[in-house]
């Protein structure tokens, strides 16, 4: 059997090159770092292999294809989200969870979009789902508890994925905001004028601009919880 030719100038083994061993842990940690810097969908397996100073085949051998690495990254990120205290009232439980969710997911762009589209079934994700649905069941949502859980989580993840995208394409968001702001004097279209005034304030007030995403996220979370509270009243 013919052995593959060595790369010119490169030692045949990592030991000979003075390089540390490549492990699944090292690969996943490097993928997490790439995700934090560039986003989950913006790095390639070749870039990951370069980050661990190995061939792509080594990544395949230790973890699998890119999808397997992505799944491992998502699992690690979800594991950073603490599960709220089971004794909290249902609304406070979700408020706590979703506050921590934003804190974690904004550090790893693209993971929120992945969760919104496909969900996750890893052990950390399964624990959060179990506690969340049980919290809603105990509150009185009954058979609607799974749907209520999905509505709130998906809404939060979709808003976070929007935030990720707008950070990546800030100039597009900037142009849209400026265009909307010009409508603030449209007295014959008061709804459009109100939106224009809101955009103008956002553009011209640095404090509001800096806090826009966090404020909008909190607003959306609270309104989702308001809706569930109304539904719970109807169910009771």
C-alpha positions in Angstrom: 0.0 0.0 0.0 1.4 3.4 -1.0 1.6 5.9 1.8 0.4 9.5 1.0 3.2 11.8 0.2 4.3 14.2 2.9 3.7 17.9 2.5 7.0 19.5 1.5 8.6 21.2 4.4 6.1 19.9 6.9 7.1 17.2 9.5 5.3 13.9 9.3 3.9 14.1 12.8 2.6 16.8 15.1 5.1 15.7 17.8 8.0 16.2 15.3 6.6 19.7 14.6 6.3 20.5 18.2 2.5 21.0 17.9 0.0 19.9 20.6 -2.3 17.1 19.8 -5.6 17.8 18.1 -8.6 16.7 20.2 -12.4 17.0 19.8 -12.3 19.5 22.6 -9.7 21.7 20.9 -11.7 21.6 17.6 -15.0 22.6 19.3 -13.4 25.4 21.3 -11.8 26.8 18.2 -15.2 26.6 16.4 -16.7 28.5 19.3 -14.0 31.2 19.0 -14.6 31.5 15.2 -18.4 31.7 15.8 -17.8 34.5 18.4 -15.7 36.4 15.9 -17.4 35.8 12.6 -20.8 34.2 13.2 -21.9 30.6 13.0 -22.5 30.6 9.2 -19.4 32.6 8.3 -16.5 30.2 8.9 -15.5 27.2 6.8 -14.2 23.8 7.8 -10.9 24.8 6.2 -10.7 27.9 8.4 -11.4 25.7 11.4 -8.7 23.3 10.4 -6.3 26.1 10.1 -7.2 27.4 13.5 -6.2 24.0 15.1 -3.2 23.8 12.7 -4.4 20.6 11.0 -5.9 19.3 7.8 -9.7 19.3 7.3 -9.5 15.5 7.4 -8.4 15.7 11.0 -11.5 17.7 11.9 -13.7 15.0 10.1 -11.9 12.3 12.0 -12.4 13.8 15.5 -15.8 15.5 15.2 -17.3 15.0 11.8 -18.4 17.3 9.0 -19.3 20.9 9.4 -22.8 20.1 10.5 -21.5 18.0 13.3 -19.2 20.8 14.4 -22.1 23.3 14.3 -24.2 21.0 16.4 -21.4 20.8 18.9 -21.0 24.6 19.0 -24.8 25.1 19.5 -24.8 22.5 22.3 -21.9 24.4 24.1 -23.6 27.7 23.7 -26.9 26.5 25.1 -25.1 25.0 28.0 -24.0 28.5 29.0 -27.6 29.5 29.5 -28.6 28.8 33.2 -31.9 27.1 34.0 -34.0 29.5 36.2 -35.1 28.4 39.6 -38.0 26.0 39.4 -39.8 27.9 42.3 -40.1 31.1 40.3 -43.6 32.1 39.0 -44.0 31.2 35.4 -43.7 34.8 34.1 -40.6 35.5 36.2 -39.1 32.1 35.1 -39.4 33.1 31.4 -38.2 36.6 32.0 -35.1 35.3 33.7 -34.5 32.7 31.0 -34.9 35.1 28.1 -32.7 37.7 29.7 -29.9 35.2 30.1 -30.6 33.8 26.6 -29.9 37.2 25.1 -26.7 37.7 27.2 -25.3 34.4 25.9 -26.5 34.4 22.2 -25.4 37.9 21.4 -21.8 36.6 22.1 -22.3 33.9 19.4 -23.9 35.4 16.3 -25.9 33.0 14.2 -26.8 30.6 17.0 -30.1 32.3 17.6 -31.1 31.9 13.9 -30.2 28.2 14.0 -32.3 27.7 17.1 -35.3 29.6 15.7 -35.2 27.6 12.5 -34.3 24.1 13.8 -34.4 24.1 17.6 -32.0 21.8 19.4 -32.2 18.4 21.2 -28.9 18.3 23.0 -28.9 17.6 26.8 -28.7 21.2 27.8 -31.5 22.2 25.4 -33.6 19.3 26.5 -33.3 20.4 30.2 -34.4 23.9 29.4 -37.4 22.6 27.3 -38.4 20.2 30.1 -38.3 22.9 32.8 -40.0 25.5 30.6 -42.9 23.3 29.6 -43.4 22.0 33.1 -43.5 25.6 34.4 -46.2 26.4 32.0 -48.1 23.2 32.8 -48.0 24.0 36.5 -49.2 27.6 35.8 -52.4 26.2 34.1 -51.6 26.2 30.4 -52.4 22.4 30.2 -52.1 21.0 26.7 -51.2 24.4 25.3 -47.9 24.5 27.3 -45.7 23.2 24.4 -47.1 25.7 21.9 -46.8 28.5 24.5 -43.2 27.6 25.1 -42.3 27.5 21.4 -44.0 30.8 20.8 -42.0 32.6 23.4 -38.6 31.0 22.7 -39.0 31.3 18.9 -40.0 35.0 19.2 -36.9 35.7 21.3 -34.6 33.8 19.0 -36.0 35.5 15.9 -35.5 38.9 17.4 -31.9 38.0 18.3 -31.2 36.7 14.8 -32.5 40.0 13.5 -30.1 41.8 15.8 -27.2 39.6 14.5 -28.1 40.4 10.9 -28.4 44.1 11.5 -25.1 44.2 13.2 -23.6 42.5 10.2 -25.3 45.0 7.8 -25.4 48.1 9.9 -25.2 50.4 6.8 -28.5 49.0 5.4 -30.2 49.5 8.8 -28.8 53.1 8.9 -30.1 54.0 5.5 -33.6 52.5 6.3 -33.8 54.5 9.5 -32.7 57.7 7.8 -35.3 57.2 5.1 -38.1 56.6 7.6 -37.1 59.6 9.7 -37.9 61.8 6.7 -41.6 60.9 7.1 -41.9 62.5 10.5 -43.7 65.5 9.1 -46.3 63.6 7.2 -49.3 65.0 8.9 -51.7 63.3 6.4 -50.2 59.9 7.4 -50.0 60.1 11.1 -48.9 56.5 11.6 -46.0 56.9 9.2 -45.2 60.2 10.9 -45.1 58.6 14.3 -42.7 55.9 12.9 -40.5 58.6 11.3 -40.4 60.5 14.6 -39.3 57.4 16.5 -36.6 56.7 13.9 -35.4 60.3 14.1 -35.1 60.1 17.9 -33.2 56.8 17.5 -30.8 58.3 15.0 -30.2 61.6 16.9 -30.0 60.3 20.5 -26.8 58.3 21.2 -28.1 56.7 24.4 -31.3 55.4 22.8 -29.4 54.2 19.8 -26.9 52.3 21.9 -29.7 50.6 23.8 -32.1 50.0 20.9 -31.6 46.2 20.6 -31.8 45.5 24.3 -34.8 47.7 24.8 -36.7 46.3 21.8 -35.9 42.7 22.9 -37.2 43.5 26.5 -40.3 45.1 25.0 -41.0 42.1 22.8 -40.5 39.6 25.6 -42.8 41.5 27.9 -45.6 41.7 25.2 -45.3 38.0 24.5 -45.7 37.3 28.2 -48.6 39.7 28.4 -50.3 37.7 25.6 -49.7 34.4 27.5 -51.0 35.9 30.7 -54.2 36.9 28.8 -54.5 33.4 27.4 -54.0 31.9 30.8 -56.9 34.0 32.1 -59.1 32.7 29.4 -58.1 29.1 30.1 -58.9 29.5 33.7 
